[in-house]
């Protein structure tokens, strides 16, 4: 690809805009000229937040999809921890494009050129033709900034994303605007969300509205159901949700095997532990290390 002089492209764009007539469309070069396209990419799409999809498109651990923004190709993947991450769809070996399908499922991300493989968190797993002593930690996939706003996924290609996204009304009030009447305000003494963030000696954690520590279970990987039933549920109490509960922000609703509803945070079902007797306690761990304190994703 031939390098394009963006300074010349800016001059050309300024000249075309200066002679534009009010009430008329932009001139043809704005739609056809390669240099003006690259200027648009550099000035807007490569510097600002862009909506690329929804979390529902990659619901499970191992779900992946690819997105193209101009000449940039990105991988969006949900890892074992159920977090969604974005990477440049470029192998760190020879710069080959790794994934070509729009969506799919994968245990790892493998480049077909020389079989370099990466885990779903972007770290290098295996590499042929690599010199001894090379720091493999520096050869993971190049990350891209990603924000999940109530299931809407936004990416920013810039090294330092603009701060306006964090102040945007969408972050504060994630409900989408519709033609319907606005929902009535919540009743007094009725919590808006099923869990809260608490600052503890163990860092920021999620607690229920009684202050009890919440936990996640490593075997809950589908994003849509709980695997803790029978005797398991006697020790780890599901965070119950009303039968008519609906998703609220990062909190989603999971239907259990008995038909009851429970709350999940970012698709991970939430539980309290019978080992915790008072707010602030965090004794709910097991020998297999499958249970973990639920933590907020900032």
C-alpha positions in Angstrom: 0.0 0.0 0.0 1.4 3.4 -1.0 1.9 5.9 1.8 -0.5 8.8 1.6 0.5 12.4 2.5 -2.1 13.4 5.1 -0.9 17.0 5.1 -1.7 17.2 1.4 -5.0 15.5 2.1 -5.9 18.0 4.8 -5.2 20.9 2.3 -7.3 19.2 -0.3 -10.2 18.7 2.1 -10.0 22.3 3.3 -10.1 23.6 -0.4 -13.1 21.4 -1.2 -15.0 22.5 2.0 -14.2 26.2 1.3 -16.0 26.1 -2.0 -18.9 23.9 -0.9 -22.3 25.5 -1.5 -24.9 25.5 1.4 -27.7 23.1 0.7 -25.6 20.9 -1.7 -23.9 17.6 -1.0 -20.2 17.2 -0.6 -18.2 16.9 -3.8 -17.3 13.5 -5.3 -13.8 13.3 -3.9 -15.2 13.0 -0.3 -16.7 9.6 -1.4 -14.1 8.4 -3.9 -10.7 9.8 -3.1 -8.3 7.4 -1.3 -6.4 10.2 0.4 -9.5 11.7 1.9 -10.6 8.3 3.1 -7.3 7.8 4.9 -7.7 11.3 6.4 -11.1 10.3 7.7 -9.7 7.2 9.2 -6.7 9.0 10.8 -8.7 12.0 12.1 -11.9 10.2 13.3 -12.2 6.5 13.2 -8.6 5.7 14.5 -8.9 8.3 17.3 -12.4 8.0 18.7 -14.7 5.3 20.2 -16.5 3.2 17.6 -19.4 0.8 18.2 -18.5 -2.6 16.8 -21.1 -5.1 18.1 -22.9 -6.5 21.1 -21.8 -8.8 23.9 -24.7 -11.1 22.9 -22.8 -11.9 19.7 -20.0 -13.6 21.7 -22.0 -15.1 24.7 -19.7 -18.0 25.7 -16.1 -18.6 26.8 -14.3 -19.1 23.5 -16.7 -17.0 21.4 -14.8 -14.8 18.9 -15.7 -12.4 16.1 -13.7 -10.2 13.7 -14.5 -6.5 12.9 -13.0 -4.3 10.2 -12.5 -0.6 10.7 -11.1 0.7 7.4 -7.8 -1.1 6.9 -7.7 -2.3 10.5 -8.9 -5.8 11.3 -9.7 -6.6 15.0 -10.4 -9.8 17.0 -13.1 -9.5 19.7 -12.9 -12.5 22.1 -14.5 -13.7 25.4 -11.9 -15.3 27.6 -12.1 -18.0 30.3 -12.9 -15.3 32.9 -15.9 -14.2 30.6 -14.3 -10.8 30.0 -14.4 -9.5 26.5 -11.2 -8.2 25.0 -10.1 -6.7 21.6 -6.8 -7.3 19.7 -5.4 -6.4 16.4 -6.0 -9.3 14.0 -2.3 -9.5 13.2 0.2 -12.3 14.0 3.3 -11.0 15.9 5.5 -13.3 13.7 5.1 -12.2 10.1 2.2 -9.8 10.4 -0.3 -12.2 8.8 -4.1 -11.8 9.3 -5.0 -14.6 11.8 -8.8 -15.0 11.7 -10.9 -14.6 8.6 -14.3 -15.7 9.6 -16.8 -13.2 11.0 -17.7 -15.3 14.1 -16.7 -18.6 15.6 -15.6 -20.6 18.6 -12.0 -21.3 19.6 -10.0 -22.7 22.4 -7.1 -20.6 21.2 -6.3 -18.1 18.4 -4.0 -19.8 15.9 -2.2 -18.2 12.9 -2.2 -20.6 10.0 1.0 -19.3 8.5 3.5 -20.7 11.0 1.0 -21.9 13.7 1.8 -19.3 16.3 -1.0 -19.6 18.9 -2.4 -17.2 21.5 -4.8 -17.7 24.3 -8.1 -15.8 24.5 -6.5 -13.2 26.7 -3.9 -12.5 23.9 -0.8 -14.1 25.5 1.5 -16.1 23.3 1.0 -19.8 23.9 3.2 -21.6 21.4 5.6 -20.4 18.6 7.8 -22.1 16.0 10.9 -20.5 14.6 11.5 -18.4 17.7 15.0 -17.6 19.0 16.1 -19.0 22.4 16.0 -16.4 25.2 13.3 -14.3 23.6 10.8 -12.8 26.1 7.6 -14.3 25.0 5.7 -12.0 27.3 6.4 -9.2 24.8 4.9 -11.2 21.8 1.3 -11.3 22.7 -1.4 -9.9 20.4 -1.5 -6.1 20.4 -4.5 -5.1 22.5 -7.1 -2.5 21.5 -9.1 -0.5 24.0 -12.6 -1.9 24.5 -15.6 -0.8 26.7 -18.7 -2.9 27.3 -21.6 -0.5 28.0 -24.6 -2.6 29.0 -23.8 -5.1 26.3 -22.8 -2.6 23.6 -19.2 -3.0 22.6 -17.0 0.0 21.7 -13.4 0.0 20.6 -10.8 2.8 20.2 -7.7 2.3 18.1 -5.7 5.2 19.6 -3.0 4.5 22.1 -4.6 6.9 24.5 -8.4 7.0 24.0 -10.3 10.2 24.5 -11.7 10.8 28.0 -15.0 12.0 26.8 -16.3 8.4 26.6 -16.1 8.0 30.4 -18.1 11.2 30.9 -20.7 10.4 28.2 -24.4 10.2 29.3 -24.4 6.6 28.1 -22.0 5.6 30.8 -24.2 7.2 33.5 -27.6 6.2 32.0 -27.1 3.1 29.8 -30.8 2.6 28.9 -31.4 3.2 25.2 -33.7 6.1 24.1 -37.0 4.8 22.7 -40.4 6.3 21.8 -41.9 4.7 24.9 -42.7 6.6 28.0 -39.8 6.8 30.4 -39.8 4.2 33.2 -41.1 5.4 36.6 -38.4 6.1 39.2 -37.6 3.2 41.5 -39.6 2.9 44.7 -38.0 4.1 47.8 -36.0 1.5 49.7 -35.9 -0.7 46.6 -32.3 -1.1 45.5 -31.6 -0.1 41.9 -29.1 -2.9 41.3 -28.9 -6.4 42.9 -25.3 -5.9 44.2 -23.0 -3.0 45.2 -19.3 -2.3 45.2 -17.6 -2.4 48.6 -14.0 -1.3 49.4 -12.3 -3.8 51.6 -8.7 -4.8 52.6 -9.0 -7.3 49.7 -9.7 -4.5 47.3 -13.0 -3.6 45.6 -15.5 -6.5 45.7 -19.2 -7.1 44.9 -21.6 -7.6 47.9 -25.3 -8.1 47.9 -27.7 -5.5 49.3 -27.2 -6.9 52.8 -23.4 -6.5 52.6 -22.6 -10.2 52.1 -19.7 -11.0 49.9 -20.5 -12.4 46.5 -18.7 -15.2 44.6 -18.4 -16.7 41.1 -17.9 -20.3 40.2 -15.3 -21.3 37.5 -17.6 -24.0 36.1 -20.2 -21.4 35.2 -18.8 -20.8 31.7 -21.8 -20.7 29.4 -22.9 -17.2 30.3 -26.5 -18.4 30.4 -26.9 -20.9 33.2 -25.7 -22.0 36.6 -24.0 -25.3 37.2 -24.2 -25.1 41.0 -27.3 -27.3 42.0 -28.4 -29.7 44.7 -25.7 -30.0 47.5 -23.6 -27.3 45.9 -26.5 -24.8 46.2 -26.8 -25.7 49.9 -23.4 -24.2 50.5 -23.4 -21.6 47.8 -26.7 -19.7 47.8 -27.6 -18.3 44.3 -28.3 -14.5 44.4 -32.1 -14.8 43.8 -33.8 -12.6 41.3 -37.6 -12.0 40.9 -39.5 -14.1 38.3 -40.0 -10.9 36.2 -36.4 -9.6 36.7 -34.7 -8.0 33.6 -31.1 -7.2 32.9 -29.8 -4.0 34.6 -26.6 -2.6 33.3 -23.9 -5.2 33.8 -26.3 -7.5 35.7 -28.1 -10.2 33.8 -30.6 -12.8 34.7 -29.9 -16.5 34.6 -32.6 -19.3 34.7 -31.6 -22.2 37.0 -32.4 -25.8 36.3 -35.4 -25.7 38.7 -36.8 -22.7 36.8 -36.0 -20.1 39.4 -34.1 -16.9 38.5 -30.8 -15.6 39.8 -28.5 -12.6 39.1 -25.3 -12.7 37.2 -22.6 -10.1 36.8 -21.2 -9.8 33.2 -22.8 -13.2 32.5 -21.1 -14.8 35.6 -23.8 -16.2 38.1 -23.4 -14.7 41.6 -23.6 -16.6 44.9 -23.3 -15.9 48.6 -21.5 -18.5 50.8 -22.8 -20.3 53.9 -19.3 -20.0 55.3 -19.8 -16.2 55.7 -21.9 -15.3 58.8 -21.7 -11.5 58.7 -21.2 -8.7 56.2 -17.5 -8.2 55.3 -16.5 -11.8 55.8 -14.9 -13.7 52.9 -14.5 -17.3 53.9 -16.1 -18.9 50.8 -13.2 -20.7 49.2 -12.8 -24.3 48.3 -9.8 -26.7 48.1 -10.1 -26.9 44.3 -9.9 -23.1 43.9 -13.0 -23.0 41.8 -14.7 -20.2 43.8 -13.6 -16.6 43.7 -14.7 -13.3 45.1 -16.7 -11.4 42.6 -15.0 -8.1 41.6 -16.3 -5.1 39.7 -14.9 -4.4 36.2 -14.0 -0.7 36.0 
